[in-house]
Amino acid sequence: MNPPYSVIFLTTLIGAGQGLFLALFFGQTYILLEDIPLESGKFYAIGSLIALVFLIGGLIASFFHLGRPERAWRAATQWRTSWLSREVIVLPLFMFFVFLYGVLHYFDINPSVFGTAAFPETGLTIVVGSVGVAVCIALFICTGMIYACLKFLQEWHTPLTPINYTLFGMASGCTLAALYTQQQQSHLLGHMTVWAIILTLAVFLTRSASLIRNRRIKYKSTLKTAIGVRHTHIQQKAQGAMGGSYNTREFFHGKKASFLKSIKWIFMILVFPVPVALLTAALFNQDATILFVMAFAVQYIGLIAERWFFFAQARHPQNLYYQTI
């Protein structure tokens, strides 16, 4: 496939925003359960605002992928059958709950909802945050299933696709949360840093599993099935047209295999070992802002490369006719 940069920025930006919100909410519940000094309402309000900035940035990026942006609302009409339509609905819904969560904290509106001895700490922000978490997970699933549901793209048609989308978002969001808590001098700094490392290592395992799986794929469509010839050796010499076409522009990236291999190793290094090393060093020097900044920046650059590779690796069956340029 030809990687669309608008979708690359959409998925990486909203993933980081989702991960940051999850980190903030579970950080709040952790404080309540462990009896750690409470953070101020503005701490969660500013964090929610940062998450919203990432979500809005991703939403803006998505419009560059539309041929007719004024008709974007029509994307939500097929929600019964389309994961893309479901994502279009769930994304603004999630943004609303992130906004509401931040507003409640900013104005310190947190009345007890249950008000019983069994749930003494279940305030309104916890209830809103819990609903936000459910919507957030639904958004991760919708985004991943847009690609996992495509049976003819065998590299994507696996449960590992939505799992990786979820873990990548949570890992980058936790790394961003570590940077945010370091700037705010929060009691949650060590907690966020450790979870950023754990989630980065977790997605390293699942993404490696998907790479190994894709390397071993036995493709259902081949040159033989494409043209109906059962010869033992078939080699394409031309793309069948004098110049480029929609097919070569939209469904094939035009890069050499060596370029794809280099991109794979670039993201494998930038997304996993480098951020883990920087975050580990930051655990022993929590005043070093540069370590947290570099950890998030390097990981996000690596995520862009990873998402590019994710799209480029998928072999669209129509390229059996147009693969030679």
C-alpha positions as CSV (number, residue, x, y, z in Angstrom):
1,M,0.0,0.0,0.0
2,N,1.0,3.6,-0.4
3,P,1.3,5.0,3.1
4,P,-1.1,8.1,3.5
5,Y,0.7,10.6,5.8
6,S,-2.6,12.1,6.9
7,V,-3.7,8.7,8.3
8,I,-0.2,8.2,9.8
9,F,-0.5,11.4,11.8
10,L,-4.1,10.7,12.6
11,T,-3.4,7.4,14.2
12,T,-0.2,8.4,16.0
13,L,-1.6,11.6,17.4
14,I,-4.9,10.3,18.6
15,G,-3.1,7.2,20.0
16,A,-0.8,9.4,22.1
17,G,-3.9,11.5,23.3
18,Q,-5.8,8.4,24.2
19,G,-2.8,7.0,26.1
20,L,-2.3,10.2,28.0
21,F,-5.9,10.3,29.1
22,L,-5.7,6.6,30.3
23,A,-2.5,7.5,32.2
24,L,-4.2,10.5,33.9
25,F,-7.3,8.5,34.9
26,F,-5.5,5.5,36.2
27,G,-3.0,7.8,38.0
28,Q,-6.0,9.3,39.8
29,T,-7.4,5.9,40.8
30,Y,-3.9,4.8,41.9
31,I,-3.6,7.9,44.2
32,L,-7.0,7.1,45.7
33,L,-6.2,3.5,46.3
34,E,-2.7,4.0,47.7
35,D,-3.4,7.0,49.8
36,I,-0.8,9.2,48.1
37,P,-1.1,13.0,48.3
38,L,-3.8,14.2,45.9
39,E,-2.9,16.2,42.8
40,S,-4.7,19.5,42.2
41,G,-7.6,19.7,39.9
42,K,-5.6,21.8,37.5
43,F,-3.1,19.0,37.1
44,Y,-5.8,16.8,35.5
45,A,-7.3,19.7,33.7
46,I,-4.1,20.7,32.0
47,G,-3.3,17.1,31.2
48,S,-6.8,16.6,29.7
49,L,-6.2,19.8,27.6
50,I,-2.9,18.3,26.3
51,A,-4.7,15.1,25.4
52,L,-7.3,17.1,23.6
53,V,-4.7,19.0,21.6
54,F,-3.3,15.6,20.3
55,L,-6.8,14.4,19.5
56,I,-7.7,17.6,17.7
57,G,-4.4,17.5,15.8
58,G,-5.2,13.9,14.7
59,L,-8.7,14.9,13.6
60,I,-7.4,17.8,11.6
61,A,-4.8,15.5,9.9
62,S,-7.6,13.2,8.9
63,F,-9.3,15.9,6.8
64,F,-6.3,15.9,4.4
65,H,-7.1,12.3,3.5
66,L,-10.6,13.3,2.2
67,G,-11.2,14.2,-1.4
68,R,-14.3,16.2,-0.4
69,P,-13.9,17.3,3.3
70,E,-17.3,19.1,3.2
71,R,-18.9,15.6,3.0
72,A,-17.0,14.2,5.9
73,W,-20.2,13.8,7.9
74,R,-21.3,11.1,5.5
75,A,-18.6,8.8,6.8
76,A,-20.7,8.2,9.9
77,T,-23.8,6.9,8.1
78,Q,-22.5,3.4,7.6
79,W,-21.9,2.6,11.3
80,R,-23.8,-0.7,11.1
81,T,-21.2,-2.3,8.9
82,S,-18.2,0.0,8.7
83,W,-15.4,0.2,11.4
84,L,-14.4,3.5,9.9
85,S,-17.9,4.9,10.5
86,R,-17.8,3.7,14.0
87,E,-14.4,5.4,14.5
88,V,-15.9,8.6,13.1
89,I,-18.6,8.5,15.8
90,V,-16.5,7.3,18.7
91,L,-13.6,9.8,18.3
92,P,-15.7,13.0,19.0
93,L,-17.6,11.1,21.7
94,F,-14.2,10.3,23.4
95,M,-13.1,14.0,22.9
96,F,-16.3,15.1,24.7
97,F,-15.5,12.9,27.8
98,V,-11.9,14.1,27.9
99,F,-13.2,17.7,27.8
100,L,-15.8,17.0,30.5
101,Y,-13.2,15.2,32.7
102,G,-10.9,18.2,32.5
103,V,-13.6,20.7,33.1
104,L,-14.9,18.9,36.2
105,H,-11.3,18.9,37.6
106,Y,-10.6,22.5,36.7
107,F,-13.7,23.8,38.5
108,D,-13.3,21.2,41.3
109,I,-16.8,19.7,40.6
110,N,-16.5,16.2,42.2
111,P,-19.6,15.3,44.3
112,S,-19.9,11.8,45.6
113,V,-22.0,9.7,43.3
114,F,-22.5,6.6,45.4
115,G,-22.0,8.1,48.8
116,T,-21.8,4.8,50.6
117,A,-19.2,3.2,52.9
118,A,-18.4,0.7,50.2
119,F,-17.5,3.4,47.6
120,P,-16.4,6.4,49.6
121,E,-14.1,7.8,46.9
122,T,-16.4,7.3,43.9
123,G,-16.8,10.9,42.9
124,L,-18.2,12.3,39.6
125,T,-14.8,12.6,38.0
126,I,-14.2,8.8,38.6
127,V,-17.5,8.0,37.0
128,V,-16.9,10.3,34.0
129,G,-13.3,9.0,33.7
130,S,-14.5,5.4,33.7
131,V,-17.0,6.0,30.9
132,G,-14.2,7.8,29.1
133,V,-11.9,4.8,29.5
134,A,-14.6,2.5,28.0
135,V,-15.0,4.9,25.0
136,C,-11.2,5.1,24.7
137,I,-10.8,1.4,24.4
138,A,-13.7,1.3,21.9
139,L,-11.8,3.9,19.8
140,F,-8.7,1.8,19.9
141,I,-10.6,-1.2,18.7
142,C,-12.4,0.7,16.0
143,T,-9.1,2.2,14.6
144,G,-7.4,-1.2,14.6
145,M,-10.3,-3.1,13.1
146,I,-10.5,-0.7,10.2
147,Y,-7.4,-2.6,8.9
148,A,-7.8,-6.0,10.7
149,C,-11.2,-6.6,9.0
150,L,-9.7,-6.5,5.5
151,K,-9.3,-10.2,4.7
152,F,-7.6,-9.6,1.3
153,L,-4.7,-7.8,3.1
154,Q,-3.2,-10.7,5.0
155,E,-0.6,-8.6,6.8
156,W,-3.4,-6.7,8.5
157,H,-6.0,-9.4,9.0
158,T,-4.9,-10.6,12.4
159,P,-5.9,-9.8,16.1
160,L,-2.4,-8.4,16.5
161,T,-3.4,-5.3,14.5
162,P,-5.9,-3.8,17.1
163,I,-3.7,-5.1,19.9
164,N,-0.7,-3.2,18.5
165,Y,-2.7,-0.1,17.9
166,T,-3.9,-0.1,21.5
167,L,-0.5,-0.8,23.0
168,F,1.4,1.7,20.8
169,G,-1.1,4.4,21.9
170,M,-0.9,3.5,25.6
171,A,3.0,3.3,25.5
172,S,3.4,6.7,23.7
173,G,0.7,8.2,26.0
174,C,2.5,7.0,29.1
175,T,5.8,8.3,27.9
176,L,4.1,11.7,27.3
177,A,2.5,11.4,30.8
178,A,6.0,10.8,32.3
179,L,7.2,14.0,30.7
180,Y,4.1,15.9,31.9
181,T,4.3,14.6,35.5
182,Q,8.0,15.5,35.5
183,Q,7.2,19.1,34.5
184,Q,4.4,19.3,37.1
185,Q,6.7,17.7,39.8
186,S,4.0,15.1,40.5
187,H,4.1,12.2,42.9
188,L,3.1,10.1,39.9
189,L,6.4,10.6,38.1
190,G,8.0,7.3,39.0
191,H,4.7,5.4,38.5
192,M,4.2,6.9,35.0
193,T,7.8,6.2,34.0
194,V,7.7,2.6,35.0
195,W,4.5,2.0,33.2
196,A,5.8,3.7,30.1
197,I,8.7,1.2,30.1
198,I,6.4,-1.8,30.8
199,L,4.0,-0.8,27.9
200,T,6.9,-0.2,25.5
201,L,8.3,-3.6,26.2
202,A,4.8,-5.1,25.9
203,V,4.3,-3.6,22.4
204,F,7.8,-4.7,21.4
205,L,6.7,-8.3,22.0
206,T,3.4,-8.0,20.1
207,R,4.8,-6.0,17.2
208,S,7.7,-8.5,16.9
209,A,5.1,-11.3,16.8
210,S,3.3,-9.5,13.9
211,L,6.5,-9.0,12.0
212,I,7.4,-12.7,12.4
213,R,3.9,-13.7,11.4
214,N,3.9,-11.5,8.3
215,R,7.3,-12.9,7.2
216,R,5.8,-16.4,7.2
217,I,2.6,-15.6,5.3
218,K,1.7,-17.9,2.5
219,Y,-0.2,-15.6,0.1
220,K,-3.5,-16.8,-1.4
221,S,-3.1,-14.6,-4.4
222,T,0.0,-15.0,-6.6
223,L,1.1,-14.2,-10.2
224,K,-0.3,-17.6,-11.2
225,T,-3.7,-17.0,-9.7
226,A,-3.8,-13.4,-11.0
227,I,-3.4,-14.2,-14.7
228,G,-4.6,-17.8,-14.6
229,V,-1.3,-19.3,-15.8
230,R,0.2,-22.3,-13.9
231,H,3.7,-22.0,-15.3
232,T,6.5,-22.8,-12.7
233,H,8.3,-19.6,-13.3
234,I,6.5,-16.3,-14.1
235,Q,8.3,-12.9,-14.0
236,Q,6.7,-9.6,-14.7
237,K,8.7,-7.2,-16.9
238,A,6.4,-4.2,-17.2
239,Q,3.5,-2.6,-15.4
240,G,1.2,-2.8,-18.4
241,A,1.0,1.0,-19.0
242,M,3.2,3.7,-20.4
243,G,2.9,5.9,-17.3
244,G,1.6,5.9,-13.8
245,S,-2.0,5.3,-12.9
246,Y,-4.4,5.5,-10.0
247,N,-3.4,1.9,-9.1
248,T,0.3,2.6,-9.0
249,R,-0.2,5.8,-7.0
250,E,-2.7,4.6,-4.4
251,F,-1.9,0.9,-3.8
252,F,1.9,0.8,-4.2
253,H,4.6,2.8,-2.5
254,G,7.2,2.5,-5.2
255,K,10.1,1.8,-2.8
256,K,12.7,-0.9,-3.0
257,A,12.7,-3.8,-0.6
258,S,16.0,-2.5,0.9
259,F,14.2,0.8,1.8
260,L,11.4,-1.1,3.6
261,K,14.0,-3.1,5.5
262,S,15.8,0.0,6.6
263,I,12.6,1.6,7.8
264,K,11.8,-1.5,9.8
265,W,15.1,-1.4,11.7
266,I,14.7,2.4,12.2
267,F,11.4,2.1,14.0
268,M,12.5,-1.0,15.9
269,I,15.3,1.0,17.4
270,L,13.6,4.4,17.8
271,V,10.3,3.0,19.3
272,F,11.7,0.4,21.7
273,P,15.3,0.3,23.0
274,V,16.1,4.1,22.8
275,P,13.0,5.3,24.8
276,V,13.4,2.4,27.3
277,A,17.0,3.4,27.9
278,L,16.2,7.1,28.3
279,L,13.3,6.4,30.6
280,T,15.4,4.0,32.7
281,A,18.1,6.7,33.0
282,A,15.4,9.2,33.9
283,L,14.3,7.0,36.9
284,F,17.6,7.7,38.5
285,N,17.8,11.4,37.5
286,Q,14.2,12.7,37.6
287,D,15.3,16.3,37.3
288,A,16.7,15.7,33.8
289,T,13.9,17.1,31.7
290,I,15.9,16.5,28.5
291,L,15.7,12.7,29.1
292,F,11.9,12.8,29.2
293,V,11.7,15.1,26.2
294,M,14.0,13.0,24.2
295,A,12.2,9.8,25.2
296,F,8.8,11.0,23.9
297,A,10.3,12.8,20.8
298,V,12.3,9.8,19.7
299,Q,9.5,7.4,20.3
300,Y,7.0,9.5,18.4
301,I,9.4,9.8,15.4
302,G,9.8,6.0,15.5
303,L,6.0,5.6,15.6
304,I,5.7,7.6,12.4
305,A,8.2,5.3,10.8
306,E,6.4,2.2,12.2
307,R,3.0,3.4,10.9
308,W,4.6,4.1,7.4
309,F,6.0,0.6,7.4
310,F,2.6,-0.8,8.6
311,F,0.9,0.5,5.5
312,A,3.8,-0.1,3.1
313,Q,4.2,-3.8,4.1
314,A,0.6,-4.6,3.2
315,R,0.6,-6.2,-0.3
316,H,-2.6,-5.3,-2.1
317,P,-3.6,-8.1,-4.5
318,Q,-4.0,-5.6,-7.4
319,N,-0.3,-5.0,-7.3
320,L,0.2,-8.5,-8.8
321,Y,-0.6,-6.6,-12.1
322,Y,1.3,-3.4,-11.4
323,Q,4.2,-4.3,-9.1
324,T,6.9,-3.6,-11.7
325,I,7.6,0.1,-12.3
